[in-house]
Amino acid sequence: MQQIYLKEFNNEEIGMGFNSLSGKAVGTSLDVGEITENKVAPGMQVQSEITIINSHEELMNKLGMSFEAQGRYGAFSASVKANFSESSSYNSTSTFLVARCIVTNSFIRGRNFRVKPEAEALLKSNRFDEFSTAFGDSFVRGLQTGGEFYCIIRVTSIDTKKQSELGATLQAEFNGLVGGGSFKAQYGEANSSSLTKSEYTATMYQRGGKGEQIKPVIEISEALQRYREFPIFALQNPVGYETEIASYNTIPLPLPTPEEQENFNLALRDAREKKLYYIQKKNDLEFAFRKPEFFEDLPAPEILQDAINAYIKLSIAAMEHGAKLSRGEIKPPTLFSPPINEPVPIKLKRITPPTHVTVPNVVGLPWYEADSLLKERGLNPKHHVTGILPNSTEKDRIVLRQEPEGGKDIPRGSDVQIYYNRRFGGGHRQETFEGISWKPPLKLYRATYRQIPYYGHFSFLYPYYYPGFIAAHPYVHHSPIRTVVYPYSMSYPIPGIPNYYSIPGETYPYKAILGEARDTPEEKVAEGFLTAAGEEAVNQVKNILGTINASRSVILILENNTNMKLRKVRENLQHGGWAVTPVWQILPVSTLVFGAMSASWSIGTGTEGSITYAGEGIELTIYWDNPYVGSNSCNIQLTGPKASKYYTNSECGSGNQAAQMRYELYPR
């Protein structure tokens, strides 16, 4: 037996006797002269680490429950921490990480011990057995306050390489080597394919803290935050978590011989090692029994179950043997002898995902179905828009070709190029204006004279034109760029740009697009205007951005391909401002084009922000970021009770100025 060692605190008091065989405090044989803190070193000590473990024994060591650390079997069986360690169900299939943070305050120790009269009477009469029964073979000399936090995280993936990557990312995130949320993002990516399906669990044990400081953690991010904040909790609300046990020979008192103590330790260590071995074998087989999808060539379920039952019996027998040793019921101490034979070894072979996969044929599928099918096969789809659809009646985003072709075997994770057409804005729309039926946006109406307002920052082109002057009373007129209400009583021209409030057709700057004037809307029209209007809208915003000449700018294109109106509910410009402001409402089957830019007075910043539109049962938020340093990014988020009825897509453009960010909303 060690002369002095530390054990887990269990409400002991300084001066109490301690039975090292049972691991419990017994009667108090000593009077304590004084109890003091360390006045020379009153500071705290913090030990923290995140480790990937490879055995059950290593797990126990990391939890501070090794045989050397605790010294006695009985200390484990009654310990809450022991229950926590066994609840982790350690197995050799999964990757296990242990995050631990141990905080110690200044040590409290008793001094000037004196033997009580009743204990001294037993010693003087050589009644050592009675003394050991009443007061144990050692005593509590000091207490360590502070706290301890442990989190065990199990990660399992069908792909062992992906499992190792997830474990390494999680370890790096706890150590602060990668950004917060890295593990969550990589975990979500892994579960996008059945070939890398993964799962994780996290369990925690904490002593120290109070109230909100000790509420259970659920997410990985919460465990990481608790791990980093725990030293403060242990300082504010410490607990006693270690007890210093000293042998009576430090006083000294008569004790068992060193050889007797060595034999006891040897037998106790053997029982504990056998118990851990049987438990790990049982856990491995139970995991294979519950999760056969991670293994191949498994024996029949009844064979697995029989082996599991056998290891349960062996582990119970090893625990009972160790318990009897710790209570002194086996004298002299003996090594553990299994009551039944160990089962024939069952080799657990992990599934090896194929290195090559067959490319599916996605030609003729909608882009989103093709994207999902390729990702399911472990491939990386790359999207290419080959052109704008010549008319709005054709199906949007149907895959026209792919590279490589379907049926070819290629390495898993390879890129597959898919090509399709798309349309700008879209859909059919027909309106009546002053008794005239207006055509869809593919038709362009001519006029000799027209009233064209200057809206906000720039003049722009409408998809509908009416011959002659528009009557000077309110009309609502729709555009793929904006919804405009006539008339405008005033306009605000920019220096160098004319104010097109009412001009004759022959002086109109877009004469090349408009063509000659006609008398009626049914006479000759220009085809393919949807393409021209889409390009024109983007070019209009691009021209405005060019006149401003901001260091960073974006053109934002939001397509509403549904039959509902979208209304603006909020906007958030984190960096920069609007170059072309967005409208408050987007009509059904129409497109909004607007722009944002970096602030002229700001140095070293770009443009970043988001805007949210709401429809029936949904909210659609688009985000963009064109930073001063780094790559451009964008995304689109759809929420609400009816979000499942729609799907979205976003495409991020590159470049510092006039980078195009496209966002699309479609019905399913």
N, C-alpha and C positions, 0 to 999 in steps of 0.2 A: 504494500500500500504506500502511495506517495505520502510524504510527510506533510506537505501543504498543497492544496489544489482548489480550483474554483469549480462550482457547480451552479446549475440554474436555481435562481431564487425561488423559494417555496414558503414564504412567510416565516422564515427563521429569524431568531433574535440573537444578538451577540451574547455569548456565554452559554447557549444551549448545548447539550450533548448531541452527538450525531452518530447514527449507526450506518457505517459504510456498506454493510451487507444489504440492508433494506433500503438505503437511500433516504431515510427519514430522520427528522429531529426527534430526540427522546428527552429524558429528564435533564435538568440543569445541574451540573456538578460544580460549577465555578461561579464565584463572585467576581464582577468586573470592577476594577479600580476606576477606570475612566474610559470614555469613548470620544475620540477626536477625529477630525478630518486631517488630511495631509496639508499642513500649513506651508510647506516648501513648494509644492506643486498643486495649486488649487484649480488649475485650468482643466478644460474638457479635452477629450480625445475622440476623433471620429474615424472610423474605418468603413469604407464603402467599396464595393466592386460588383460587376456584372460578369458572370462566368458561364460558359457552356460546359456542362458536366457530362461525364462519360460512364459513370457507374453509380450504383446505389450507395456504395461506401463513400464515394466522393460527395454525393448529395448530403449525406449525414455530416461529413466533415464541414461542408460549407454552412450547414445549419448550426455548427458548434455543438454537435452531438456525437462526435467520435468517441471511441472507448477511452482514449487518452484524455479527452476533454472532460468527460463526466466521471470516469473512474468506476462507476457501478451500474449494473444492469437495472436495478430497481428504480434508479432515477429516471430511466426512459419510460417505463411502463405506466407511471403515474403522471407523466408530463403532457401538458396540452400541446407543446411543441412536437412531441413524439407523434401524437395523433395527426398533427398537421403534416409532418413529413410522410407518414404512411398514406395520407389521403391524396398525395400527389400521384400515386399509382405509377411510380417510375418504371419505365420499360425501355429496352434497348432499341426499339423501332423509332421512336420519336426523338426529336432534339429538345433537350431540357436546358433552360437558362435559369440561374439563380441570381437575383439581385438582392444584395444585403447591405444594410447600413447599421453599424453598431456605434452607439454614442456612450461614452463613459465620463462620468463626473469624478470629482476628487474622491478617493477611496476613504471609507469610514472604518476604523479599526479599534478594537478594544485593547487595553493595556493593563498591566499589573494584575493579572488573574491570580485568584486564590481559591484553593479547593474548599468546598463547603464541608462543614463538619460531618454530615451524614455520609458523604462520599469518602471522605478521609477515613472514616471508621471501617468501611468495607475494604479499603486498600490495606489498612494496617492488619486486618484479620485475614489477609490473603484470599478474600472472597472475590476473585477476579471475574468469575462467570456472572455473579450477581451484579457486580459493578457494570459489566458490559451490557447486561440486559437493561439496567436502569439508566445508564448514562452513555451507552455506545462506546465506540473505540476512538472517537475524535470529538472535536467541539467546534462551534461557530466562532471564528476569530474576527471576521470583518464582513462588511457588506459593500457591494458596488452598486451605485445608483446610476441612472441614465436611461437607456432604452435600446430597443433593437427592432428592426423591420426587415422582413424577408418576403420576397415575392418569387414564386416558382411559376414559370411560364413553359407550357408544353406546346411545341410546334410540330405538326405532322403534315406531310405532303406526299401525294402519289409519286412525284418526281423528287428523288433524293437530292438532286442538284439544287432544285428550287427550295427544298427544305433547308439545305445548308445556307443558301443565300438569304432566306427569311431570318434564320437564326443569327447570321452575321449582321444583317441590317438592324435587327432588334438590339443586339449587343452594342453596335455602334451608336444607336440612338440614345441608349441609356448612358453611354460614355460621353455623349455630346459631340461625337465625330461627324454625325449627319444631322440634318434639320429635323425638327419635330414633324411627325406625320409621315416620315419616310416608310416605316414598316407598314402602316395602314394602307398607303398607296400601293406598295409592292404586293401586299396580301390581296388587295382587290384585283390587281392585275393577274395574280396567280389563279384566282377563282373564276376568271373569265373563260377558262378552258378546262374541260374535264381531264385533260392530260396532266394538268398541274394543280388539280383540286387540293386544297389545303384547309387546315383547321388549327385553332389554338385555344388553349384555356389558361387562365391565370388565377392563382390562389395566393393569399397573403396571410402573414402572421405578424402581429405588431404588439409590442409592449412599450408603453410610453405615449403621452399625449392625452387629450381629454376632449369630450364633446365632439365637435365637428372634425377634430384632428384624428379621430379613430374610426370614422365611418368607413365601411368597406369600399374598396376600389373595384370597378367593373371593367373599364376600358384600359387598354395599354397606356393611353395618354395619362389617365388618372394614376396608374401605378408609377409612371415616370415622374409625375409631379410630386407624389407622396415620397418617393425615393429621394428626391432632391430637397424637399422641405423638412424631412424628418429630424435632422439635427436641431432645428429650431423648436420643434414640438418636444423633443426629449429634454431640452434645456428649460422650457416653460413648465412642463408637467412631467418630471422624471418619475421612474419607478425603480424599485430594487430588482435587479435582474440577475445578479450573481452573488453567490455566498462563498466566502473564503472559509474552507474547512482545514483545520490544523489537527495533526495527530497529537494525542495526549503526551507523546514523548517529547514534544516541544516544551513541556512544562518541567520535567518529563513524568510519565506514568508507565507501569508495566503493560506490554502489549503482546499479541501473538508473535511467533517467530517469523522472520522474513521468508523462510521457505514455505511455511504454511500459507502465508499471504500470497506468495508467487503461484502456488498450485491452484488456489482459488481463482486468481485472475486468469490463469491459463484456461481453466474449465469454463469460466464465464465468457471469455473471448470466443472460444470455440462455439458455444451455444449461440452467441449473437451472430457470428459469421454464417453459421448454418441457417439461422432464421432469415437473414437478409438474402441469402442465396435462394432459398425456397420461395420467398415472397417475390423476388424478381422473376423467377421462372414462371410462377403463377400469373404475374402481371403480363408477361410477354404473351403467354398462351391466351389469356382472357382478351387481350387487345386483338389478337389474330382472330379469335372466335367472334368478336363483335364487329370487327372491321376487315372482313376477308377481302375487300376490294383493293387493299394495299399489298396483298401477297399472291403468290401463285404456287400451284402444286400443294395446297394444304391437304392434310388428311381429312377423313370424314368428321363432321361435327361431334359425333359421339366419342370418337377417339380423343379429340381435343378436350372435351368435357371430362372424360375419365382422367386424363393427365392433370387437368386443373384441380379436380377433387383430391387427387393424390398429393399434390404439392400443398394444398390447403391443410391436409392432415399432418404432413411433415413439418410445416411451419408452426402449426399449433403445438406439436410435440416439442419442437425446439424452444418455443417460448415458455412452455411449462417447465422444461428442464432448467432453463435460465432462471425462472422465477423461484424454483425450489433452491437452486444454488444461492440466490441472493438472500433468501430467508434462512439459510443455514440448515436446510432440511436434508442435504446430501453431504454426509461426512464419512470419509474424506471426499473432497471434490472429485468428480469424474467427468470425462469427456462425453459429449452427446452421442448416443447410439440410436440410429433411426429405427422406429418400430416397424416400418414397412419398407419395401424396396422402392428406390426412386424409379419413375417411369422411364421407358426407353426414350432417348433424346429425340425430339422433334425439331428438325431444321426448318426455320422460318425464312423463306426466300422472298425478298421484296420484288414487286413487279418492276420491270425495266421498261419504261416507255420507249416506243420505236424511235430510232434515229431519223428515219425517213417516213414520209406520209404521202398518200396519193392526193393530188390536187383535185378537188371537186369541180365539176363544170357549173359555173355560175352565169354563163351567158343566157340572157333572157330573164334573169331574176331582177327584182328591184334592188337598188344599191344596198339598202339596209339588210335585206335577207342575205345577199352575197357577203357582206361584211361579217355578219354573225356566223354564217356557215364556215367561212375561212378561219375565223378565230377559233371556232370549235375544233377544227382540225389541227390547231397549233400553228397556223400560218399567220403572216402579217400582211393584211390587205393594204394596198396603196391606191388611192383614188386619183383618177384623172378625168377632167371634164374636157371632152373633145370638141365641143362647140355649143352654140345656142340653138335651141330647137327652132325650125323655120315657122312653125305655127303652134298655137296653144292647144290644139286638139291632140297632138301626139303625147304619148305617155312620158312622164318625166323620170329621168334617172333609171332607165332600164339598161343593164349591162350589155354593151355591144360586143366587146371582145375582152379577152384576158390573156395575160402572159405570166407564167407558162400556161399552156392549154390544159384543160381537164384531162385526168387520167395519167399524168406524168408523176413519177416518184421524185420528190425533192426533199432535202433535209428539213426537219421540223424547225420552225422559226424563220423560214425563208420568206422573202417578200413575194407577194403576188400582185401584179399590176392589173387593175380593172378600169375599163374605159366606158364612159357613158356621156350622153348629152344632157343638158339641163336647160331650163328656161328662166328668163329673167321675169320676176313678178309672176303673172300668169292668170289663167282662168278666163272665163267669158264674162262680159259685163255689157249690158245694154241699158241705155237711159233714154228718157224722152225730155226734150227741151224745146219749149214753145211749139209743141205739136209735131216736132221732127224727131223721128226715131234715130238715135245716134248709134253707130256701129261699135263693135269691140275695138280695143286699142290698136289693132293692126291697121285700121283705116285712119287716114289723116285728112281732115277737112280743110278746105282752102278758103281764104277770104282776102278780099282786096284791102280792107281796113279791119283792124281788130283792136280791142282794148286789152292790153297786157299789163298787169300790175307789176311793179317792182316789189318783190316780197323779201323783206328782211335784208339779207346781204347780197342777193344776186337775182338776176332775171333767169327764167327757166322755161322749158318747153312743156306744154300740156298735150296729152294724147287726143283731146277732142278740140276741134275748132268749129266755130259757127260763123257763117258769112255775115259780113257787115259788122257794125258796132254792136256790142252787147248792151242790152238795155240797162240804164243806170238805176236799177233797183235790185234788192238783194237776191242772189242766186247762189246755191251751193254747187261747186264744181269740183270734181274729183281728179286727182292726178296721182301717178305712181310715186311722185315725190311728196306732195302735200295735199291736204284738203283746203281749198281756198273759198272764201266767202266774198262775193262782189258787193258793192263796189269798194275801192280804197279811196278814201277822201284825200289822203296825202301819201307821198312816197319820199324816201330818203336816199337819194343817189350817193354813191361813193365817188369821190373825185376821179375823173378819168373814165368813168363808166356811165353811159347815157341812161336817162330815166325813161324806160319804155312804158309810159302810161297809155298813150294813144298815138299810134304811128301808122302811116300808110304801109301797105304790104311790100311795095317795091323797095322801101328803105329798111325793112326788117333785117337784122344781121344774120338770121338763119334762113335767108332766101334760098340757098342751095338745097336745103332740106324741104322747104315749103313748096317750091315750084311755082307755077303760074297760078293766078287767081281764077276761080271758077264761080259760076252763078249759083249752083245748088250743091248741097252735100252729097247727092247721089251721082254726080258726074265724076270724072276720072279721079282716082285716089292713088296714094303711094302705098305699096305693099311693104311688108317687113318692118313696120314702124316700131313694133315692140322691141326689136333688137336695137334700132336706132335710138328709141327713147331711153332704153336701159343704159346704153353707152353714153348717151347725151347727159342723163342725170348724173352718172358717175363723173363724167368730164366736167360738168358744171361745178360740182363740189371740188374736184381736183383743181380747176382754174382758180376758185376762191382761195384754196389753200396755197396756191402758187403766189397769189398777190400778197398774202400775209407773210409767207416765207418763214414759218415757224421751224425750229430745229427738229421737232418730232410732230407728226400728224397722222391721222387715220381717216379713211373713208368707211363709214359704217352702213352696211346694206342689210336691212331686216325684211325678209319676205314672209308675208302672212298668206299661206296657201290654204286657208280654211274659210268657212262661210260665216265666221263671226267677227265682230269688231273687237279691236284691242284698244284699251284706254291706258294712258300713262298714269302710273300711280306714284312713282318716285324715281329720283335720279341721284347719283352720287359721283361727283367729279373729284377723285382723290388728288390728281395732278392735272394741271392745265385747265382748259375751258372749251366752250363750244366754238367752232368755226362756222358751222351751219346748224342751227338749232333743230331738235326733233319736234314733231307735232304731238298734240295731246291724244290724237286718235288715228289708228290705222284701220282703214276699211277692209272688208272681206276681200280676199283674193287680190291683194295689192302689196306694193313694196315701198318701204320708206328708205330714202337715202339721205344721210346727214353726215356731219364731220366734227371731229374734235382735234385739238392741237395743244402743244405745250404752251405754258405761259411765257410771254416775252420778258417778264421781269424776273423769272426764275432761272437760276444757273444750275446746270447739271441734272435737270429733271425732264421727264418725257410727258406723255399724256396717258392717264390711267383712269378708268371709271366704269360705271355700270348704270343701266337704266332698266326699269321694270314696267312692263305693260301687263294689264289684267284683262282676261276674257271670262266667259261663262265657266266657272269652276276651275280656272287655271291662273297661274301667274308665270310670266315669261321674263327671265332676267338675262340680259346679255352683258358680258364683261370684256374689256379690252385693256391691253397694256403695251404701249410702245415706249420702252424705257430708254433713258439716255445711254445706258450701258447694258448690254445683254440682248437676248433674243425677244422677238415679239411673241405675245400669247393672247389667246382669247378662249372663251367658252360660253355655253348657253345652258341655262338651268330651267327646268320646267317643274313646277310644283302645283299642288291643289288636288281636290278630290277627283277631278276628271282628267288628270295628267296622263293617265294610262291610255286615253283615247287618241293621243297625239304622239308624234315623235319629232325629234329635232336633229339638226346638223349644224356644225360650225366649221368654217375654214378660215385660217389665219394667214394673212399676207405678210410678206417680208418687206424690209426697207425702212428707212428712217422717216421719209416723207410720203404722204398719200398712200400709206399701206392699206390695202383693202381687206376689211374684215366682214365676212358674209355669215349671216345667221338665217336659218330656215325653219319654219314651223309647218308641219304637214299633219293631216288627219290620217289615222290608221285605217 
